[in-house]
Amino acid sequence: MEIQPDKNSVIEKDAVLEHALDFDFLRKEGIGLIQKYAGKNWSDFNLHDPGVTILEYVCYALTDVGYRTTFPITDILANEKGQINREQNFFFPKEEVLSSGAVTVNDYRKLLIDSIDEVDNVWIEPVKSQFSSSYGKGVYNVIIKPVAHFTDRFTTAPEAAGNEHFDQLSQKVKAMLMANRNIGDNYEGFQVLQPLDIYLRTEIVIEKNVSPSQVLVAVYDALERTISPSVTYYTEAELLAKGYPVEAIYSGPLLDKGILPDHELHKRVTSIDPFDLVKAISGITGVISIKKLELSADGKNYHSGMMQFDSGHYPVMKMNDLHPDVTLYHDTYNLYIRRIDVLKNEQKIKRQLISAAVPKKQIPVLQGEYKRLKDYVSIQTLFPAIYGIGEEGTLSATPDAIAKSRQLKAYLMLFEQLIANSLAQLSHLSDIFSTDNSSASSYFFQPLYHVPDAKYILKAFTDKNDPLNTAAWENFKNDPDNEFIRKAGQFIETDEQYKDRKKRALEHMLSRFNIAVHKHPVFLYELYYDQENHVNRNDLEIQWKSAILNNLSVFTTDRVKADNYMLSGANGGFKSGFGKKMSLLLHIRYQETGSIMGRIVAKYKDQLSLRASAKDEHEPEKETILRCRDEELRILSNPDELNIDPADHTALTAGLTFRRQSEKLFKSAMVLDNYRIVPYPSVNSETTVIVFKQMAKHEDEQEDKWTMVSKHQNDYEALTALKKNVSFFKELNMESEGFYMVEHLLLKPAFDAQQYGFTFSGESGNILIEQPDWYSFSKREAVITGLLALAQAYDDKTGYAATVEKLKEFCVFKKPLSAGSDQQDDELHPDRQALEYLMYNLKQFDLHNNKFFPSFNYIVRQTDGQKIAEDFYNFRMTVVFPSWPARFQDDSFEKLARQLFLEECPAHIKVSFCWLSLSQMTIFDKLYFDWRDHLRANPAAETTHRAATELSRFLMASELKKTAEDNS
């Protein structure tokens, strides 16, 4: 027997079919059901029976539906062009799924090397303190090594021109880092390294059976790799061959030029040890020994010792054009290489090829074979002509025969509609899980226009048209919103069924990406602002979940990405990454805008004003006066039934004016039950007034008080004004929603500013010394280092007076606390006992570096002279909310907002919350945006420090006030 090739398809004789594909099974089950329910009413069950014939055709149609469900999923999802829409189906290639935004230092290094052509390598070093953990962590210095052709352009240029281009490169690197900065990170120092020529001279003994020219190329390559290593890109196939798992290959950011493994990110070379060069050369095939290897910085004076160079340079191997750098020997015979220049060029070209970029793998288009799944051919076309339901019509033209055929046709169309709908459902599989909700369906159907003579059966057509009118039938079929389609759609799926199925489908999609959402913010949004929305087929919850899925990047790659403070709000400097994610989770509509107060004041400046009122412990600090512009009232009340405030109302107008109200007005003004329309309380007046329920300001007030807010000519005008008023408040509340995120690290003075100091506390917790002057961050570290070194050198033989004088260079002595005082004065000459106690504590700190006592406490002097603990800037963030929007006044919303921020924020960030009133937000808004403007212009400027000081003082005062309120 001939063996079948692997690609041939063989039908197995005894293959077990699925029930949906097994005609015999379906026929048997159908006859069984007929016997069970029809009983003696059926003539017989033989093949000639018309009922059995109908059953067989229906079973055949069902097997066709079942067969189409067995198609590969790629064919089911393919469109007419044979392509699968990745976005609609949320299909992502492994490169995008496994990669992430930059998180680690190595991630940022890869991103910079890949994104900026002028960067050959880069090192990102955290600024650390070895004496205290309370300093502002998360600050990095960036050291940039430019590519060779970038520095070669400026070797002969004036120094100013070269520095300008280096500054431009630094700004380019800074812009890339700020665009990808995460919460709790910042970058202050940027340094572009300059090349330092390194000359080399070596003599190498090689084997006789190797090619000297090939060895020479390998030697130059090994020396170059050791002295000035460059990164090498790889392809996925190369790394898979090396044993890398796929998840490790695509760990970190997705690069454009290829894949950069971590081992290619070499450490910065700050010195050259000839031993390392000898080791690199010794590993080359054909090399026996190295007779000599010397280095030189000028090409004249060579030595065999280690070469150190300053932190502003990186080494570059320099070729000596007059004399050979590398001399090869066979035993004692010098090998003269005639093609020395050619070999050097070959080696240089090879290095360039090794470091050249690997093109990023193109994401293929998902393909499938379009199967026309929706196409349905009526089973009525298959029936024998005697049935009179096919395309040829009835054999007899008598009314009785026509009526019977159409009766059978209508009976069969009921089953056919279900079969055709199943095919429509299969062809719309992508739409069920899509966020495009325009179809507003999760069950799909298709009309049976192609059933022979369907126009005589569809009542929606025959009720209004003559079936013999061909043009009317064509118009009916081409109308996507005809009566039949509308009625069938309502019957197939109600609004509640659609909402339930669509929400579960969207929840399934969210679970794919490990996104869990709390529905409560959307529930409150509907409750306060949009109660009519829940009747819509695509209600607010569906729109919300779809919006989250359409912004997946902020929940994946950008989930902890911070705002880019280098950009203005109009250019995307606000609510990017983490901020946008929180806006989506809390369903805050105005998530892309900047100033909350600026937005509402600009839009409602003619309707909204704040005016100072008399200071009273029971009254708010500001009196809110709202003149409103733009729901129906349930009741018209008699003024005698209301306790109306007898204040003067002569100034009332047709515009509703609310006086002496707290921020609860924003919530209560949307509730119609808080209003009444009554006649003006005057005997001869026919004017109508609107009264508003005065919110109680004191707990002992039991009786409702009503105050007049407007007067009108008649009830109709009053109702119109009231409707506009409620709409206005809803709109104002929605537009007032938002939040700010203030990273305390960005408020910190630059580390090179002379604003850093310290105190040192002994074992008892009392301050013993403090800094004599204000330093930069690095200078303070140097002062403490000197202080500890002096303490270690101190012993009983050390002179008391000399030690005190030396200590005065490092610190200022503090007198012990006196009884009943919390202030310590300076002490110029401590006694011997105090000196020894200080020395003991310094030694104890140096020994244990305690977190508690003795300890160094870091402080910062702000521009106004105030001293604050540097811990204020240490991995902290304050989230500022307006307190007046109706939804934000709800205690459950405040609780959930806190919970969500604490859950979603990186674990090392301590989050504080502020809920500010209108008057407080007005102050904060100005402080915040002044600071942002200065920060964007120049983070190290004095004006930026002053703006940061004012904002810091406001946040600290708000936090103290909140703490006091919580304690009370």
Summary of the structure (lengths in Angstrom):
residues: 968
radius of gyration: 40.8
end to end distance: 94.5
largest distance: 134.3
contacts: 2748
relative contact order: 0.07
helix: 44%
strand: 16%
